Amino acid sequence: MIQAEIKNLLKEDISILIKIPNSGKHYLCDCGEAGLLTVREVQSVSAIFISHTHIDHFSNFDGIFRHQIGSGEKVVICGPKNIHLQVESRLKSYTWNLVGEKAIEYEIREIVSEKEIHVYKIHPPYWNLELVTRQNFLFEDDYVNVDFAILDHKTDSIAYLFREKDTITFHENASVFKNGKWISELKAAFENDDPDRKIQIEEAVYNASDLFYLLTRNEGYTLGVIMDHAVCESNYEKIKKVFTGADKVYIETFYKDEDQEFAKINYHSYASASGRIMKECEVKESVPIHFSRRYVESDQLEIEEAFYKAFHGN
């Protein structure tokens, strides 16, 4: 099951690390100051998901690539409109005469609209952008698919939903056959919805559908990260479309309820508003995150109390 760890302290800017157990794969959501994020964790990050490039969400990007240079890996960066230009400008602000072109490669995926993603490549030492393709999906690897919503924060703010790939369980105790390669063939037929595929077990041949009773599909865990957004119906409709029924969602809860006028002015959310939308989405578990730096620990506790009261409908 995918897991998330908040890597910033209360007075630091937001950064969340998402891990795939037993894979060594890490994904990073936003690059704010994060005192709990280790160099080793940074070096294991294969994809970075930027909500928007306000300084509190992007200031530590330099620290991230500082520890990735030299890995020789490809790292994917996903973000809102113009993210490719902003990454390029950050990289070009340094001198790279001692770094070869194979030290690292970034693949930048700019979210232009819900159905239009522009994909760029960029690598040292000159960091010249190359538009590679346009596509209608954001991110998929062996472990997750990532969906998103474009929210209004007086600029595009991307909320991300990580969905683990479904797994197939073979019920060995229910089988009267000897184990063999036919099991993987059966799983492939099940995953590809191919009931007429022929499965040979020893000397006999079966239709795959006749053996599907031996399998169970386990739906992948869904984990969401919703960063800065205004409290408004248009944002909430987009959130509901993507996050309804999610297993767990971390959601921006920048202000206390008593400071909701500041939330309105600054296109942020506040405690009870974030709790209510998570309740309306029927999210199984939700965690309030990303509090204003004006607050101390007692304020955070007040925010969490108001959030959970609204989330649980008390």
Salt bridges, closest charged atoms under 4 A:
GLU5 OE1 - LYS7 NZ 2.88
GLU5 OE2 - LYS19 NZ 3.33
ASP13 OD1 - ARG293 NH1 3.28
ASP30 OD2 - HIS57 ND1 2.56
GLU41 OE2 - LYS7 NZ 2.96
GLU41 OE2 - LYS19 NZ 3.54
ASP56 OD2 - HIS57 NE2 3.53
ASP56 OD2 - HIS290 NE2 3.44
ASP62 OD1 - ARG90 NH2 2.42
GLU88 OE2 - LYS92 NZ 3.04
GLU107 OE1 - LYS74 NZ 3.31
GLU107 OE2 - ARG109 NH2 2.54
GLU110 OE1 - HIS84 ND1 3.73
GLU110 OE1 - HIS118 ND1 3.56
GLU114 OE1 - LYS241 NZ 3.67
GLU116 OE2 - HIS118 NE2 2.72
GLU140 OE2 - LYS165 NZ 3.19
ASP166 OD2 - ARG217 NH1 3.77
ASP228 OD2 - HIS52 NE2 3.37
ASP228 OD2 - HIS57 NE2 3.06
ASP228 OD2 - HIS153 NE2 3.28
ASP228 OD2 - HIS268 NE2 3.79
ASP228 OD1 - HIS290 NE2 3.23
GLU237 OE2 - LYS240 NZ 3.83
ASP247 OD1 - LYS284 NZ 3.67
GLU252 OE1 - HIS229 ND1 3.22
GLU252 OE2 - HIS268 ND1 2.87
GLU258 OE2 - LYS256 NZ 3.58
GLU280 OE1 - LYS240 NZ 3.12
GLU285 OE2 - LYS248 NZ 3.65
ASP299 OD1 - LYS256 NZ 2.94
GLU302 OE1 - LYS256 NZ 3.72
